[in-house]
Amino acid sequence: MLDAIRWDSDLIRRYDLAGPRYTSYPTAVQFHGQVGTFDLFHALRDSRKAQRPLSLYVHVPFCANICYYCACNKVITKDRGRAQSYLQRLEQEIQLVACHLDPAQTVEQLHFGGGTPTFLSHDELRQLMAHLRKHFNLLNDDSGDYGIEIDPREADWSTMGLLRELGFNRVSIGLQDLDPAVQRAVNRLQSLEETRAVIDAARTLQFRSINIDLIYGLPKQTPDNFARTVEEVISLQPDRLSVFNYAHLPERFMPQRRINSSDLPSPAHKLEMLQRTIEQLTAAGYRYIGMDHFALPDDELAIAQEEQTLQRNFQGYTTHGHCDLIGLGVSAISQIGDLYCQNSSDLNAYQNSLASAQLATSRGLVCNADDRLRRAVIQQLICNFKLEFAEIEQQFNIDFQGYFGALWPQLQGMAEDGLIRLERERIEVLPAGRLLVRSVCMVFDAYLEQQNRQRFSRVI
């Protein structure tokens, strides 16, 4: 079993920098407009030849109400009818992509994100799932990892029953904070009772896994009132928790301009919130997976980390990193072999492309040999908290210390500071460094010096 993480305030102050979350390497910041539909078709053909299993991500951008903290790609509207034209184009995209794949390629993982996927009516959800099943090889025996993001204000028992009937067996529930003052400050009023009702329904209907999202650093939050939220959430006994650091970037995300910056907690209070949250969750039996994620010891993520098979992709930590990830919908990102590509983030542009029978691919990147090598290094560190040089050397036919010789002084400095143990054969991220694993990964990021760090959230 992995050692528990250790809180070290001095290390956190020194290494709490802004940097990528490494759901990919290279990160989406490196995507460019020279990648288009031809590259996507080529990658899909290679996927078909290799008969690789699939992971599908479907983006539903609509929300009925705006949450001021949100940085997702979304469309705020009370008009439920707007979904129809979007679904029409989304179904075209599904058909256009699927015809380049083999029907024998199974969909091991499916995830509906948003936005608010349950903004769609029951009939629309049935229609969309029927279309996916028509064109992709979705599993029918409940063995797939099929998840959906839920806003408890947009779901009830009948909704949960429908989702289970359609094949979903995992739910991720947005909660963020239970304190009414905090909820008013971010325009997301959501009671504990609403949330508990959805969780009770999921358990009764035998959903396999329940995840709850929390955010610390929101306006009006204090260490004490956030600790009460965490205590209530623990009583709900989710299988997984995501505890995100709120990044206040009003210059980039317009809704955040409605947040009064004077209501934001101080950096010291944010750190105290995180420290107390870790203590509460650890005492309740949750394991720190990494990058804001916690899971019970019998959860698939915790088991995969124990067995060193955990991976990471645009959906976060996963046990399906061996799959080709196909993103469907506005702004969705695909990762197929060495290709990353993203659909247009503009709803009208996305719909207009498909109305012309063209895919909406707008930018992306094809990994080179150095990208593949560094991606493997970062993946090992961020998932397993250690890196065996021999594995990388064998896989990429390099001498590790020779290839990364220029980085050695930085790594030695981290070792002297107690973040990592640096040996001739390996790097191990120590318990005091696990909260700061992004900082360790950043050492291996060849693009970071060229990037504007203001585009990224802080490590903690």
N, C-alpha and C positions, 0 to 999 in steps of 0.2 A: 504493500500500500504506500502511496506517496506520502511524504511527510506533510504535516500541516503547514500552511503559509505562516510566516512570522512578520508581524508589523514592526517596521523600523522607520520611525519618523524622519531621521536624518537622511537615510537613503532616499526616501520618497521625496523630500524637499529637493535633493540634488538631481534626481533622475526623472522627475515628473515633467516631461517635456511634451510638446505637441507632436503627434505623429500618427501614421496610418494604423488602422485596425487589422490590416492584413487578412481580410477576407479573400484577397488575391495578392499575388505578386507576379508581375508588376501591378500596382494599384490602378484603379479606374482613372486616377489623375493623369496617367500616361496614355490613355486612349486618344486616338487621333482619327481624323476624318478620311484617311487613306484606306481604311478597312471598310468593305461594303458587302453587298449581298453575294457577289461572286465568291468571296472568301468564306462566307457562311456555307454556301452550297458545297464548296470543296471540302470543308470540315465535316459536314453532314455525310458526304459520300464516304469519307475515311471512317467515320463512326459506323456507318452501315457495313463497310468491308470488315472492320474489326469486330463487329457484332457486340459492341460495348453496351452495357445496360444504361438506362436513362434516369435522369432526375429532372422533373419538370417544375418550373416556377411560373405561376400565373399571376399577373399583377392586375388587381382591380382598384382603380385609382379613386373611387368616389367615397366621399364622407358627407354625412348630413350636417355635421357641425365641425367647426375648426378648433383644434387644440393648439394653443399659442406656442407651445414648445416644439411642435412637430417640424421635422426636416425632411419628411418623406415626400415623394412625388404624388400629389393628390389633387383632386378637383372637389371643391366644396360646393354642394348644391342640395337643395331640398327637392329638386325635380327628379323623381325616381325614373322618369321616362328617358333621361339622358343615357341610361345604361344600355338601352336597346341598340342604338347605332354603334356603340362601342363593342357590344357583344357580337354584332354582325361582322365587324372588322376583325375582331379577335378570332372568330371562327374561321374566317378566311386565312388568317395567319397560321392557325393550327393545321389547316388542310395543306397550305403551301409548304410548310416545314415537314410535315409527316410524310409527304410523298417522296422525300429524299432519304427516308429511313426505311429500315426493314421491319415489317410487322412482327418479326420474331424478337426484336429488341424490347425487353421488358422494362416497364417503368417501375423501378424499385422505390423511388421517392417522388412525392408530389407535394407541392406547397402552394397554397393560395395566400397571397399577401396584399397589402394595400398601403393607403386607403383602408377601406372597411369592406372586406369581401361579402359580409352579410348585409351590405347595402342592397345587394341583388335580391330580388323576390325569390320565393321558393321555386316558382316555375322557371325563372331565369337560371337559378343554380342547377336545376334538373337538366335544362337544355344544354348548359355549358358542359356539365359532366358527361352527358350522353354524347356530345360532339367529341370530347376528349377520348372517350372509350371507343368511339367509331374509328378514330384515326391513330390512336396509340394503343399499345398493348398493356393496358392497366391490369393489375392483378385482381383477381376476384375472390381470393381466399383469405383476405385480411392480413396477409403476410407483408404487404407493402408498408412503407413509412409515409402515410398520407396525412398531412397536417394542414390546418387553416388558422388564420389569425382571427380572433373574436373580440369584438367590442361588446361587453355585456349589456350595454344600452341598446344594442341592435340585434339581440338574440334572446330567445326564450326556449322553453322546453320543446316546443314544436320545431323550432329551428335546429336545435341540437339533435332531435330525432331524425330530421331530414338529412343532416350532415352525416350521421352514422349510417343511415340507409344508403347514401351515395358513396360510401366507402371510406370516409375520413375516420381515422382512429387516433389522431393527435390534435390537441388544440393549444394555441398560445393566446393567452388572455392579457390584454392591456389593462393595467390597473394604475400604475405610476405612483399614486399616493392616495391615502384615505382621508386625510385631514380636510375638512370642508373649506378652510381658508385657503389652503394650497390649491384645491380644486377650483375655487372661484378665480384665483389669480391666473390660472392657465386655461380657464373656460372648459373644464371637463368635470362636470358634476356626475359622480358615479358612486352609488352607495355600496357598502359592504354586502348588503342583502342581495342586490342585483348580481354582484360577482359570485356570491355563494350559490345562488340559484343556478347559474350556468355551470358551476363546478359540480354541484350535486347532480345535475342532469347528465353531465359528462361521465361521472362515476357510475350512475345507475345504468347508463347506456353502454357501459364498458369500453369507453375510449381508453386507449392503451397508455396515454401519457398526457399530463397537464403541465403547461409552463405558464408562469406569471411574470410579466414585465414590471419592474419598478424603475423609477428614476430618482436619483438624489442630486441635489443642487438646484431644485426648482424654487421659485419665489415663495416666500412665507414659510419655507421649511426650516426647522430647527433640529438639532440632534435628538431632542426629546420627542418631538411629535413624529419624526420619521421612525424612531425606534418603536413607537406604538404601532405605526403602520406595519413594520416588519413583524412585530409580534402577532398581529392579526393575520397576516399572510401565512406565517408559520402554522397557525391554527387551521388553515385551509389545507395544509399538507400537499402542496403541489409537488410533482416529481422533479421539476426543474424550476430554477429562478434565473432571470436575467436582471442584474442590478446595474443600470447604466448611469454614467456620469453625464449630467446635462451640460451640453456645450452651448453657451449663449453667443450666437453669431448673427445678430440682427441685420448686419450689413449683407449677409448672404440669404437669410431666410426671413421673408417679409412678416409672417405671422409673429415671429419673436419680437418684433418692434412694439407689439402690444403689451409686452411684459415690462413692468417697471423695474429697471436695473437696481434701484435702491432696495427692492424687496428680495434680491438674491442673497443667499447665505454667503458668508465670508469663506475664503479658501480654507481657513482653519476649521470652520464648522463643517464644510464639505468633507474634509479628511476625517473629522470625528464621526460623521454619519457613516462613512464607509467602514471605519474601524469597528464601530459598534455593530453594524450590520454583519460584518464578517464574524464577530464574536457570537452574535445571536444565532446565525445560521449554522456555524460550526457546532455550537452547543446543542442545536436541534438535530444534528446528525448529517448535515449537508456537506458535500465535498466541493472544494473549489476546483473547477475544471480549468479555469483560466479566462481572461478577457471578459470579466463581469459575470461569468456563468457559474452557477452552482447546481448540483444535482445530488439526489439521494444515492447511496452506495450501490443500490441494485438497478439504477438507471443505466440504459445502454451507453450513454456518454461516459459515465464513470467506469463502467466495465471496459469499454474500448480504450480509455486512457490507461487503465491498469494493464491491459494487454498490449499497449503501444500500437493500437490500430486506429486511434482517433485521427480524424482529418479535419480540414477547414476549407470552406468555400464561401460563395456569396450568401449562403443561407446560414453562415456561422459554423459552429462546431457540428460535425456530422460523422456518421458511420458509412456514408455513401460517397466519399470523395473519389472513388474509383469510377463513378458514373460520369457520363457526359451530361452536363447541366444545360438544359435548353430553357431560355427565358422567353415567355410569351406575354405580350401586352406592352403598353406604353412604358418606356424607360427600362424594360426588363433586360437583364444581362445574361448572356450565355457564356459557358466555358466548355468548349468542345476540343479535346486534344490540346494543342498549343494555341488555339484561337480564343481570344476574348472578343465578344462583340456586344454592342448595346443598341437597343431600339431607340428611336427618337424620344426625347423626354417631353416633347410638346404634343398634347393630345390631338390637335388638329392635323399636325404634320404626320403623326402616326396613322390616323384614320385616312388621310388623303392618299398616303402611299399605298395602303391596302385597297382603297377604292379604285386605284389604277392597277390593281393586281400585282403590285410590287411589295416586297418586304420592306419594313421600316428601319432596317439597319442603318445607323447613322455614324457610328465610330467604333473603334476597337483597337486591337493590337495582336500581332503574331509574336509569340515568345521566341527569342533566339536561344542559343546554347547557354549563354551566361544567365539569362532569365530563368531557364529551367533548373539550373544548378542552384541559384540563390533561392528559388521558390522551394526547392526540396529542403534546403537548410532552414529557412524560416518556418516551414511547415513542421519540421521535427521539433524545433525549439518551442513553438507556440502551442503545440499539441501535447508533447511528451515531456517538456521541460528539460530535455537533454538531447545531445547530438553525438552520435558515434562517427568519428571521422572516416573509419574504414568503410562504412556503408556508403558514404558519399563518394569516396575515392573509387570504390568498385563500380558504382553506378555511373559515374561520369568520367572515369579514367583520368583523374587528376591527383596531384599531391596537395592535400588540403592546406597544410601550412605554407606551402609554396604559393598556391593560388591566392590565398587570403593573407599573405605576409604583411601587406600594408595595414591590415586591420588589427594586427597582433597587439600593438601598444594600447589600443582602446580596450581590447578584451582583457589584457593584463591589468589595466586600471580598474575594470569592473570586478576582476577577481580579487584585487587588493581591497576593494570596497566591500566585498562580501556578497555581491549580486550573484556571481557565478563561481563555480570551481573549474579552473582551466587546467587540463592535463594534456599529456602528449597525444592521447587517443580520443579525448572527448571534451565536450563542454556540458556541465550540469548546472541548471539554474537552481540556486539554493532557495530554501524557504523564504528568506528575506527578499529574494529577487523575483519571486513568482508574480507578485502584483505588478512588477515592472518589466515583465517579459517583452512587452512591446519595445522598450528601450533597448533590450538586448538584440531583438530582431532588426532594429533600425541600423545597427552597426553594419549589417550585411546588405542593406538597401542601397543599390548603386545609383538610384535616382534621387535620393532624398535631398542632397545638397542643391539640386536644380529646382526643387519645389518650394512653393510658398507654404511655410508651416502653418499659416493662419487658416489654411483649408482643412486642417485636421483638429480633432479634439485632443485634449491633454490625456496623458496616459492614465491619470487618476483624477 
